[in-house]
Amino acid sequence: MKVPTMAEMVAEGKTPEVLFWVGCAGSYDDRAKKITKAFVKLLNKANVDFAVLGTEESCTGDPAKRAGNEFLFQMQAMTNIEVLNSYEVKKIVTACPHCFNTLKNEYPDLGGNYQVLHHTEFLKTLLDEGRLTVEGGSFKGQRITFHDPCYLGRANDIYEAPRDLLRKLEVELIEMKRCKSEGLCCGAGGAQMFKDSEKGDKEIFVERTEDAMEVNPSIIATGCPFCNTMITDGVKNKEKEGEIKVLDIAEIIASAEDL
């Protein structure tokens, strides 16, 4: 796969159309790496001139901020902003809603002003411009439900881009009872991913997986690596791995295109 770094492009005197912000999950988590690869395949197929920061990319600081460590968040953010501004980055795309929300809404206060897009928004733009074509392939007619990530949906009002992509695949898109602005968290947000659960009678990810299973899908689509992990755990908890797949929208499109 062709994945140039910003340093390499600048050395060649080139400026990419967009910076792909990979994020911690997309870089280090074995499951999320598959989402990263699927998205890169789609960028290459659409001939998008993009680059990554590579080793110069650091955590956006989202988990630190959500856990209450504002000082650490600002340290991480300032380091990233320094790197981004040194490369004169204008447009960023990321497959992680946590990175998306932080870069878009919290970096401007610290001097980091960029056009930030979630990967579902960017893929929809590529489709609308005719740079990418999508066909249902093996997904045509399959029952798919979409779980709205908190930082994509309720925090940023982006509900239709991921659904429009699924409709292009000619799938049977079925909504959960709790969806869009009424959606339920997967249980990972606010740095909850990294701590033990508190006392209660049910895990949030089990509750959310039950919401999805009510509509009897063959695939639960996600747009966030954290949601992907939590819903996958929920499906395992219900011992339904053989019946229900949990896939990111980028993976679904890349698979439909046999990339």
Residue pairs with C-beta under 8 A, 6 or more apart in sequence:
1 37
1 40
1 41
1 44
2 40
2 44
3 40
3 52
4 16
4 50
4 51
4 52
5 51
5 52
5 53
5 54
5 56
6 16
6 19
6 51
6 52
6 53
6 54
6 56
6 87
6 89
7 54
7 56
8 51
9 15
9 16
9 51
10 87
14 49
15 88
16 49
16 50
16 51
17 48
17 49
17 50
17 91
18 48
18 49
18 50
18 91
18 92
18 93
18 117
18 122
19 50
19 51
19 52
19 53
19 84
19 87
19 89
19 91
19 92
19 93
20 39
20 40
20 43
20 50
20 51
20 52
20 92
20 93
20 94
21 52
21 53
21 57
21 60
21 92
21 93
21 94
21 96
21 99
21 103
22 36
22 52
22 53
22 57
22 94
22 95
23 32
23 60
23 94
23 95
23 96
23 98
23 99
23 225
24 59
25 32
25 96
25 225
25 226
25 229
26 32
26 33
26 35
26 36
26 95
26 96
26 225
27 33
27 36
27 57
29 225
29 229
31 225
31 228
31 229
31 232
32 225
32 228
32 229
34 251
35 95
35 225
35 228
35 248
35 250
35 251
36 95
38 248
38 250
38 251
38 253
38 254
38 255
38 259
39 95
39 119
39 250
39 254
41 254
41 259
42 123
42 126
42 132
42 250
42 253
42 254
42 257
42 259
43 50
45 132
45 257
45 259
46 126
46 131
46 132
47 131
48 126
48 131
50 93
53 83
56 83
57 80
57 83
58 76
58 79
58 80
58 83
59 76
60 76
60 77
60 80
60 98
60 99
60 102
60 103
60 107
61 72
61 73
61 74
61 75
61 76
61 77
61 80
61 102
62 73
62 98
62 99
62 101
62 102
62 191
63 98
63 191
63 193
63 194
64 70
64 72
64 73
64 76
64 191
65 73
65 102
65 106
66 189
66 190
66 191
67 190
67 191
67 194
74 110
77 102
77 106
77 107
77 110
77 112
78 110
80 107
80 112
81 107
81 110
81 111
81 112
84 92
84 112
84 114
85 111
85 112
89 114
90 114
90 115
91 114
91 115
91 116
91 117
92 103
92 114
92 115
92 116
92 117
93 116
93 117
93 118
93 119
93 122
94 100
94 103
94 116
94 117
94 118
94 119
95 118
95 119
95 223
95 224
95 225
95 248
95 250
96 224
96 225
96 226
97 118
97 149
97 150
97 151
97 152
97 155
97 156
97 223
97 224
98 151
98 189
98 224
98 226
100 116
100 117
100 118
100 151
100 152
100 156
101 151
101 152
101 155
101 156
103 112
103 114
103 116
104 114
104 116
104 156
105 155
105 156
107 113
107 114
117 125
118 152
118 156
118 158
118 161
118 223
119 223
119 249
119 250
120 152
120 158
120 161
120 162
120 165
120 223
120 249
121 158
121 161
123 132
123 161
123 165
123 249
123 250
123 253
124 161
124 164
124 165
126 132
127 133
127 134
127 165
127 168
134 165
134 168
134 169
134 253
134 256
134 257
135 169
135 170
135 256
135 257
136 169
136 170
136 171
136 256
137 169
137 255
137 256
137 257
137 258
138 255
138 256
139 169
139 170
139 171
139 219
139 252
139 255
139 256
140 169
140 170
140 171
141 170
141 171
141 172
142 171
142 172
142 218
142 219
143 171
143 172
143 174
143 215
143 216
143 217
143 218
143 219
144 166
144 171
144 172
144 173
144 174
144 217
144 218
144 219
144 220
144 221
144 252
145 173
145 174
145 175
145 176
145 212
145 215
145 217
145 219
145 220
145 221
146 162
146 163
146 166
146 173
146 175
146 179
146 220
146 221
146 222
146 223
146 249
147 176
147 183
147 186
147 208
147 212
147 220
147 221
147 222
147 227
147 231
148 154
148 159
148 179
148 180
148 183
148 223
149 186
149 222
149 223
149 224
149 226
149 227
150 183
150 185
150 186
150 189
151 189
151 224
152 158
152 162
152 223
152 224
153 159
153 180
153 181
153 183
154 181
154 183
159 180
159 181
162 221
162 223
162 249
163 173
165 249
165 253
166 173
166 221
166 249
166 252
167 173
169 252
169 253
169 256
174 215
174 216
174 217
175 215
176 183
176 211
176 212
176 214
176 215
177 211
177 214
177 215
178 184
178 211
184 204
184 207
184 208
184 211
185 204
185 208
186 204
186 205
186 208
186 224
186 226
186 227
186 230
186 231
187 197
187 203
187 204
187 205
187 207
187 208
187 230
188 205
188 226
188 227
188 229
188 230
189 226
192 204
193 226
193 229
193 230
197 203
203 234
203 237
204 230
205 230
205 231
205 233
205 234
205 237
206 234
206 237
206 238
208 230
208 231
208 234
209 220
209 231
209 234
209 235
209 237
209 238
210 234
210 238
212 220
212 231
212 234
212 244
213 238
213 240
213 244
217 244
218 243
218 244
218 245
219 244
219 245
219 246
219 247
219 252
220 231
220 235
220 244
220 245
220 246
220 247
221 247
221 248
221 249
221 252
222 228
222 231
222 246
222 247
222 248
222 249
223 248
223 249
224 248
225 248
228 246
228 247
228 248
231 246
232 246
235 241
235 244
235 246
247 255
